[in-house]
Amino acid sequence: MKEIVGKTVKQGEVIGTAQDLTIKYPGITNHIHFEITLKGTQIDPSRFLKKEESCKS
């Protein structure tokens, strides 16, 4: 997916795809990285995520 700076997203909208990082970076833990910025201030995105069990492959 192409990065679009400044786009507003709606709840449930797909914003990216996670890939297996261990292929390129052995030993790394798979994870995603995203940021939320409101009026120039970064906000802790964990406030907007549901707490669920880790994905199991």
Residue pairs with C-beta under 8 A, 6 or more apart in sequence:
1 15
1 16
1 17
9 15
15 34
16 32
16 34
18 30
18 32
20 30
21 28
21 29
21 30
21 31
22 28
22 30
34 45
35 42
35 45
36 42
36 43
36 44
36 45
36 48
37 43
